[in-house]
Protein backbone atom coordinates (compact mmCIF):
# COMPACT_ATOMS: atom_id res chain seq x y z
CA UNK A 1 0.00 0.00 0.00
CA UNK A 2 2.80 2.43 0.88
CA UNK A 3 4.31 2.14 -2.61
CA UNK A 4 1.02 3.35 -4.12
CA UNK A 5 1.38 6.58 -2.13
CA UNK A 6 4.80 7.34 -3.65
CA UNK A 7 4.90 10.75 -5.36
CA UNK A 8 7.06 11.73 -8.29
CA UNK A 9 9.94 14.13 -7.77
CA UNK A 10 8.92 17.69 -8.72
CA UNK A 11 10.75 19.42 -11.54
CA UNK A 12 12.00 22.92 -10.72
CA UNK A 13 12.49 25.46 -13.48
CA UNK A 14 15.52 27.79 -13.55
CA UNK A 15 13.67 30.64 -11.86
CA UNK A 16 12.61 28.45 -8.92
CA UNK A 17 16.17 27.14 -8.50
CA UNK A 18 17.53 30.71 -8.52
CA UNK A 19 14.99 31.78 -5.87
CA UNK A 20 16.05 28.90 -3.62
CA UNK A 21 19.74 29.68 -4.16
CA UNK A 22 19.15 33.36 -3.38
CA UNK A 23 17.27 32.53 -0.17
CA UNK A 24 20.01 30.14 0.96
CA UNK A 25 22.80 32.65 0.29
CA UNK A 26 20.92 35.42 2.08
CA UNK A 27 20.21 33.12 5.03
CA UNK A 28 23.88 32.13 5.24
CA UNK A 29 25.18 35.71 4.95
CA UNK A 30 22.74 37.10 7.53
CA UNK A 31 23.26 34.11 9.84
CA UNK A 32 19.52 33.54 10.05
CA UNK A 33 17.61 30.32 9.67
CA UNK A 34 15.02 29.59 7.03
CA UNK A 35 12.95 26.45 6.87
CA UNK A 36 13.36 24.38 3.74
CA UNK A 37 10.75 21.92 2.54
CA UNK A 38 12.71 18.95 1.20
CA UNK A 39 11.12 16.45 -1.16
CA UNK A 40 10.44 12.94 0.07
CA UNK A 41 8.49 10.51 -2.13
CA UNK A 42 5.99 9.89 0.67
CA UNK A 43 5.93 13.07 2.75
CA UNK A 44 7.84 16.35 2.44
CA UNK A 45 10.27 17.09 5.26
CA UNK A 46 10.92 20.46 6.89
CA UNK A 47 14.64 21.11 7.46
CA UNK A 48 16.13 24.26 9.01
CA UNK A 49 18.82 25.83 6.79
CA UNK A 50 21.38 25.76 9.61
CA UNK A 51 21.15 21.95 9.58
CA UNK A 52 21.89 22.00 5.86
CA UNK A 53 24.87 24.35 6.32
CA UNK A 54 26.29 22.13 9.08
CA UNK A 55 25.93 19.08 6.86
CA UNK A 56 27.58 20.85 3.93
CA UNK A 57 30.52 22.13 6.00
CA UNK A 58 31.27 18.55 7.11
CA UNK A 59 31.18 17.17 3.56
CA UNK A 60 32.99 19.80 1.49
CA UNK A 61 36.52 18.79 0.57
Residue pairs with C-beta under 8 A, 6 or more apart in sequence:
2 42
5 42
6 41
6 42
7 41
7 42
8 41
9 39
9 41
10 39
12 20
23 34
24 34
24 49
24 52
27 33
27 34
27 49
28 49
28 53
33 48
33 49
33 50
34 48
34 49
35 46
35 47
35 48
35 49
36 46
36 47
36 48
36 49
36 52
37 44
37 45
37 46
37 47
38 44
38 45
38 46
38 47
